[in-house]
Amino acid sequence: MSTCTHESMTNYHAPLSLGAIAETLHVWRERAKQRRELAQWSERDIHDAGFSVNDVMAEAGKPFWQA
């Protein structure tokens, strides 16, 4: 299974296809799920992963359509 890259999702000149729309929706759904999970991490989880609390909260607070 392939995933859309940031570049492919911003190519406004490419014709829209049902597959491209479905792939974009899939990416958005996965991104929203990951950010919900990230928002549930404890400070220890964040530290163990090597991230800062501010970085994690900034990422978790982004809307699903924003990469």
ROLUMTOR-835611 format. One record per residue: z, y, x of N, C-alpha, C, CB in turn; residue in three letters; residue number from 1. Coordinates in steps of 0.2 Angstrom, whole numbers. Each point is the difference from the previous one (the first is absolute). Glycine has a CB too. Layout:
BEGIN
nc3->Z | nc2->Y | nc1->X | cac3->Z | cac2->Y | cac1->X | cc3->Z | cc2->Y | cc1->X | cbc3->Z | cbc2->Y | cbc1->X | type->Ala | seq->NUM;
...
***
This chain:
BEGIN
nc3->0 | nc2->-6 | nc1->4 | cac3->0 | cac2->6 | cac1->-4 | cc3->0 | cc2->6 | cc1->4 | cbc3->6 | cbc2->-6 | cbc1->-9 | type->Met | seq->1;
nc3->-10 | nc2->11 | nc1->8 | cac3->0 | cac2->6 | cac1->4 | cc3->4 | cc2->6 | cc1->-4 | cbc3->-12 | cbc2->-4 | cbc1->4 | type->Ser | seq->2;
nc3->14 | nc2->8 | nc1->0 | cac3->3 | cac2->6 | cac1->-2 | cc3->-4 | cc2->6 | cc1->2 | cbc3->11 | cbc2->-5 | cbc1->1 | type->Thr | seq->3;
nc3->-10 | nc2->10 | nc1->-6 | cac3->-4 | cac2->7 | cac1->2 | cc3->4 | cc2->3 | cc1->5 | cbc3->-4 | cbc2->1 | cbc1->-12 | type->Cys | seq->4;
nc3->0 | nc2->2 | nc1->17 | cac3->3 | cac2->4 | cac1->5 | cc3->0 | cc2->8 | cc1->-3 | cbc3->-4 | cbc2->-8 | cbc1->9 | type->Thr | seq->5;
nc3->8 | nc2->12 | nc1->-5 | cac3->0 | cac2->7 | cac1->-2 | cc3->-7 | cc2->3 | cc1->-1 | cbc3->12 | cbc2->1 | cbc1->6 | type->His | seq->6;
nc3->-16 | nc2->-3 | nc1->-1 | cac3->-7 | cac2->3 | cac1->1 | cc3->-4 | cc2->-2 | cc1->-6 | cbc3->1 | cbc2->0 | cbc1->12 | type->Glu | seq->7;
nc3->0 | nc2->-6 | nc1->-14 | cac3->-5 | cac2->-2 | cac1->-6 | cc3->3 | cc2->2 | cc1->-7 | cbc3->-3 | cbc2->-10 | cbc1->7 | type->Ser | seq->8;
nc3->9 | nc2->12 | nc1->-7 | cac3->3 | cac2->3 | cac1->-6 | cc3->-2 | cc2->7 | cc1->-1 | cbc3->9 | cbc2->-9 | cbc1->0 | type->Met | seq->9;
nc3->-11 | nc2->12 | nc1->5 | cac3->-1 | cac2->8 | cac1->0 | cc3->-8 | cc2->1 | cc1->1 | cbc3->11 | cbc2->2 | cbc1->4 | type->Thr | seq->10;
nc3->-15 | nc2->-7 | nc1->-5 | cac3->-7 | cac2->1 | cac1->1 | cc3->-3 | cc2->2 | cc1->-7 | cbc3->-1 | cbc2->-9 | cbc1->9 | type->Asn | seq->11;
nc3->1 | nc2->15 | nc1->-11 | cac3->-2 | cac2->2 | cac1->-6 | cc3->-7 | cc2->0 | cc1->-2 | cbc3->9 | cbc2->8 | cbc1->1 | type->Tyr | seq->12;
nc3->-13 | nc2->-10 | nc1->4 | cac3->-8 | cac2->-1 | cac1->-1 | cc3->-2 | cc2->-7 | cc1->-1 | cbc3->-1 | cbc2->10 | cbc1->7 | type->His | seq->13;
nc3->6 | nc2->-14 | nc1->-7 | cac3->-2 | cac2->-7 | cac1->-1 | cc3->0 | cc2->-1 | cc1->-8 | cbc3->5 | cbc2->-4 | cbc1->11 | type->Ala | seq->14;
nc3->-10 | nc2->0 | nc1->-14 | cac3->0 | cac2->-2 | cac1->-7 | cc3->6 | cc2->-4 | cc1->-2 | cbc3->-13 | cbc2->1 | cbc1->0 | type->Pro | seq->15;
nc3->16 | nc2->1 | nc1->-6 | cac3->5 | cac2->-4 | cac1->-2 | cc3->-2 | cc2->-6 | cc1->-3 | cbc3->6 | cbc2->11 | cbc1->-3 | type->Leu | seq->16;
nc3->-2 | nc2->-16 | nc1->5 | cac3->-1 | cac2->-7 | cac1->-3 | cc3->6 | cc2->-3 | cc1->-3 | cbc3->-9 | cbc2->-2 | cbc1->8 | type->Ser | seq->17;
nc3->8 | nc2->-2 | nc1->-13 | cac3->6 | cac2->-3 | cac1->-3 | cc3->5 | cc2->-3 | cc1->6 | cbc3->-7 | cbc2->-2 | cbc1->-11 | type->Leu | seq->18;
nc3->4 | nc2->-1 | nc1->16 | cac3->4 | cac2->-4 | cac1->5 | cc3->4 | cc2->6 | cc1->4 | cbc3->-9 | cbc2->-9 | cbc1->1 | type->Gly | seq->19;
nc3->6 | nc2->14 | nc1->0 | cac3->3 | cac2->5 | cac1->4 | cc3->6 | cc2->3 | cc1->-4 | cbc3->-11 | cbc2->3 | cbc1->6 | type->Ala | seq->20;
nc3->10 | nc2->-2 | nc1->-12 | cac3->5 | cac2->3 | cac1->-5 | cc3->6 | cc2->-5 | cc1->0 | cbc3->-9 | cbc2->6 | cbc1->-7 | type->Ile | seq->21;
nc3->7 | nc2->-12 | nc1->6 | cac3->5 | cac2->-6 | cac1->0 | cc3->4 | cc2->0 | cc1->6 | cbc3->-7 | cbc2->-7 | cbc1->-8 | type->Ala | seq->22;
nc3->4 | nc2->8 | nc1->14 | cac3->3 | cac2->-1 | cac1->7 | cc3->5 | cc2->6 | cc1->0 | cbc3->-10 | cbc2->-6 | cbc1->5 | type->Glu | seq->23;
nc3->7 | nc2->12 | nc1->-7 | cac3->5 | cac2->6 | cac1->1 | cc3->6 | cc2->-1 | cc1->-5 | cbc3->-10 | cbc2->7 | cbc1->2 | type->Thr | seq->24;
nc3->9 | nc2->-9 | nc1->-8 | cac3->6 | cac2->-1 | cac1->-4 | cc3->5 | cc2->-5 | cc1->3 | cbc3->-7 | cbc2->2 | cbc1->-10 | type->Leu | seq->25;
nc3->4 | nc2->-8 | nc1->13 | cac3->4 | cac2->-5 | cac1->4 | cc3->4 | cc2->4 | cc1->5 | cbc3->-8 | cbc2->-9 | cbc1->-2 | type->His | seq->26;
nc3->5 | nc2->13 | nc1->6 | cac3->3 | cac2->3 | cac1->6 | cc3->6 | cc2->5 | cc1->-3 | cbc3->-11 | cbc2->-1 | cbc1->7 | type->Val | seq->27;
nc3->9 | nc2->4 | nc1->-12 | cac3->5 | cac2->5 | cac1->-3 | cc3->6 | cc2->-4 | cc1->-3 | cbc3->-9 | cbc2->8 | cbc1->-2 | type->Trp | seq->28;
nc3->8 | nc2->-14 | nc1->-1 | cac3->5 | cac2->-4 | cac1->-3 | cc3->5 | cc2->-3 | cc1->6 | cbc3->-7 | cbc2->-2 | cbc1->-10 | type->Arg | seq->29;
nc3->4 | nc2->0 | nc1->15 | cac3->4 | cac2->-3 | cac1->6 | cc3->4 | cc2->6 | cc1->3 | cbc3->-9 | cbc2->-9 | cbc1->2 | type->Glu | seq->30;
nc3->5 | nc2->15 | nc1->-1 | cac3->4 | cac2->5 | cac1->3 | cc3->6 | cc2->2 | cc1->-4 | cbc3->-11 | cbc2->4 | cbc1->5 | type->Arg | seq->31;
nc3->10 | nc2->-3 | nc1->-11 | cac3->6 | cac2->2 | cac1->-4 | cc3->6 | cc2->-6 | cc1->0 | cbc3->-8 | cbc2->6 | cbc1->-8 | type->Ala | seq->32;
nc3->6 | nc2->-12 | nc1->8 | cac3->5 | cac2->-5 | cac1->1 | cc3->3 | cc2->0 | cc1->6 | cbc3->-7 | cbc2->-7 | cbc1->-7 | type->Lys | seq->33;
nc3->4 | nc2->8 | nc1->13 | cac3->3 | cac2->1 | cac1->6 | cc3->4 | cc2->5 | cc1->1 | cbc3->-10 | cbc2->-5 | cbc1->5 | type->Gln | seq->34;
nc3->8 | nc2->11 | nc1->-8 | cac3->5 | cac2->6 | cac1->0 | cc3->6 | cc2->-1 | cc1->-4 | cbc3->-10 | cbc2->7 | cbc1->2 | type->Arg | seq->35;
nc3->9 | nc2->-10 | nc1->-8 | cac3->7 | cac2->-2 | cac1->-4 | cc3->4 | cc2->-4 | cc1->4 | cbc3->-6 | cbc2->1 | cbc1->-10 | type->Arg | seq->36;
nc3->4 | nc2->-6 | nc1->14 | cac3->4 | cac2->-4 | cac1->4 | cc3->3 | cc2->3 | cc1->6 | cbc3->-7 | cbc2->-9 | cbc1->-3 | type->Glu | seq->37;
nc3->3 | nc2->14 | nc1->6 | cac3->2 | cac2->4 | cac1->6 | cc3->6 | cc2->4 | cc1->-3 | cbc3->-11 | cbc2->0 | cbc1->5 | type->Leu | seq->38;
nc3->11 | nc2->3 | nc1->-11 | cac3->5 | cac2->4 | cac1->-2 | cc3->7 | cc2->-3 | cc1->-1 | cbc3->-9 | cbc2->6 | cbc1->-6 | type->Ala | seq->39;
nc3->8 | nc2->-13 | nc1->6 | cac3->6 | cac2->-4 | cac1->-1 | cc3->4 | cc2->-2 | cc1->6 | cbc3->-5 | cbc2->-4 | cbc1->-10 | type->Gln | seq->40;
nc3->1 | nc2->5 | nc1->16 | cac3->3 | cac2->-2 | cac1->6 | cc3->7 | cc2->4 | cc1->2 | cbc3->-12 | cbc2->-3 | cbc1->4 | type->Trp | seq->41;
nc3->16 | nc2->-1 | nc1->-1 | cac3->7 | cac2->3 | cac1->2 | cc3->-2 | cc2->4 | cc1->7 | cbc3->7 | cbc2->-9 | cbc1->-7 | type->Ser | seq->42;
nc3->-2 | nc2->13 | nc1->8 | cac3->0 | cac2->3 | cac1->7 | cc3->-1 | cc2->-5 | cc1->6 | cbc3->7 | cbc2->10 | cbc1->-5 | type->Glu | seq->43;
nc3->-3 | nc2->-16 | nc1->4 | cac3->0 | cac2->-5 | cac1->5 | cc3->-7 | cc2->-3 | cc1->0 | cbc3->12 | cbc2->-2 | cbc1->-1 | type->Arg | seq->44;
nc3->-16 | nc2->1 | nc1->-4 | cac3->-6 | cac2->-3 | cac1->0 | cc3->-5 | cc2->5 | cc1->3 | cbc3->2 | cbc2->-6 | cbc1->-11 | type->Asp | seq->45;
nc3->-1 | nc2->12 | nc1->10 | cac3->-5 | cac2->5 | cac1->3 | cc3->1 | cc2->1 | cc1->7 | cbc3->1 | cbc2->6 | cbc1->-10 | type->Ile | seq->46;
nc3->6 | nc2->-6 | nc1->12 | cac3->1 | cac2->0 | cac1->7 | cc3->-3 | cc2->-7 | cc1->4 | cbc3->11 | cbc2->7 | cbc1->-2 | type->His | seq->47;
nc3->-10 | nc2->-13 | nc1->-1 | cac3->-2 | cac2->-6 | cac1->3 | cc3->-8 | cc2->0 | cc1->1 | cbc3->10 | cbc2->-6 | cbc1->-6 | type->Asp | seq->48;
nc3->-13 | nc2->9 | nc1->1 | cac3->-7 | cac2->1 | cac1->0 | cc3->-3 | cc2->5 | cc1->5 | cbc3->0 | cbc2->-4 | cbc1->-11 | type->Ala | seq->49;
nc3->5 | nc2->8 | nc1->14 | cac3->-2 | cac2->5 | cac1->5 | cc3->-3 | cc2->7 | cc1->-3 | cbc3->-2 | cbc2->-10 | cbc1->7 | type->Gly | seq->50;
nc3->4 | nc2->11 | nc1->-13 | cac3->-2 | cac2->6 | cac1->-4 | cc3->6 | cc2->5 | cc1->-1 | cbc3->-10 | cbc2->-6 | cbc1->-5 | type->Phe | seq->51;
nc3->8 | nc2->12 | nc1->4 | cac3->5 | cac2->5 | cac1->-2 | cc3->1 | cc2->0 | cc1->-7 | cbc3->-2 | cbc2->7 | cbc1->10 | type->Ser | seq->52;
nc3->8 | nc2->-5 | nc1->-13 | cac3->1 | cac2->0 | cac1->-7 | cc3->-5 | cc2->6 | cc1->-3 | cbc3->12 | cbc2->-4 | cbc1->2 | type->Val | seq->53;
nc3->-13 | nc2->9 | nc1->2 | cac3->-4 | cac2->6 | cac1->-3 | cc3->-7 | cc2->-3 | cc1->-1 | cbc3->7 | cbc2->9 | cbc1->6 | type->Asn | seq->54;
nc3->-10 | nc2->-12 | nc1->-1 | cac3->-7 | cac2->-3 | cac1->0 | cc3->-1 | cc2->-5 | cc1->-6 | cbc3->-1 | cbc2->2 | cbc1->13 | type->Asp | seq->55;
nc3->6 | nc2->-6 | nc1->-14 | cac3->0 | cac2->-5 | cac1->-5 | cc3->0 | cc2->3 | cc1->-7 | cbc3->6 | cbc2->-8 | cbc1->7 | type->Val | seq->56;
nc3->-1 | nc2->13 | nc1->-8 | cac3->0 | cac2->4 | cac1->-6 | cc3->-6 | cc2->4 | cc1->-2 | cbc3->12 | cbc2->0 | cbc1->2 | type->Met | seq->57;
nc3->-15 | nc2->3 | nc1->4 | cac3->-6 | cac2->3 | cac1->-1 | cc3->-6 | cc2->-4 | cc1->-2 | cbc3->4 | cbc2->8 | cbc1->8 | type->Ala | seq->58;
nc3->-4 | nc2->-14 | nc1->-5 | cac3->-6 | cac2->-5 | cac1->-2 | cc3->2 | cc2->-2 | cc1->-7 | cbc3->-2 | cbc2->-4 | cbc1->12 | type->Glu | seq->59;
nc3->8 | nc2->2 | nc1->-14 | cac3->1 | cac2->-3 | cac1->-7 | cc3->-1 | cc2->5 | cc1->-5 | cbc3->9 | cbc2->-7 | cbc1->5 | type->Ala | seq->60;
nc3->-8 | nc2->14 | nc1->-3 | cac3->-1 | cac2->5 | cac1->-5 | cc3->-7 | cc2->2 | cc1->-2 | cbc3->11 | cbc2->4 | cbc1->4 | type->Gly | seq->61;
nc3->-16 | nc2->-7 | nc1->0 | cac3->-7 | cac2->2 | cac1->-1 | cc3->-3 | cc2->-3 | cc1->-6 | cbc3->-1 | cbc2->1 | cbc1->12 | type->Lys | seq->62;
nc3->-3 | nc2->2 | nc1->-15 | cac3->-4 | cac2->-3 | cac1->-6 | cc3->-4 | cc2->-5 | cc1->2 | cbc3->0 | cbc2->11 | cbc1->-6 | type->Pro | seq->63;
nc3->-1 | nc2->-16 | nc1->1 | cac3->-4 | cac2->-6 | cac1->2 | cc3->-7 | cc2->1 | cc1->3 | cbc3->7 | cbc2->-6 | cbc1->-9 | type->Phe | seq->64;
nc3->-10 | nc2->12 | nc1->7 | cac3->-7 | cac2->1 | cac1->1 | cc3->-1 | cc2->3 | cc1->7 | cbc3->-2 | cbc2->2 | cbc1->-12 | type->Trp | seq->65;
nc3->8 | nc2->0 | nc1->15 | cac3->0 | cac2->4 | cac1->7 | cc3->1 | cc2->-6 | cc1->5 | cbc3->4 | cbc2->11 | cbc1->-5 | type->Gln | seq->66;
nc3->-8 | nc2->-11 | nc1->10 | cac3->0 | cac2->-5 | cac1->6 | cc3->5 | cc2->3 | cc1->5 | cbc3->-11 | cbc2->-4 | cbc1->-2 | type->Ala | seq->67;
***
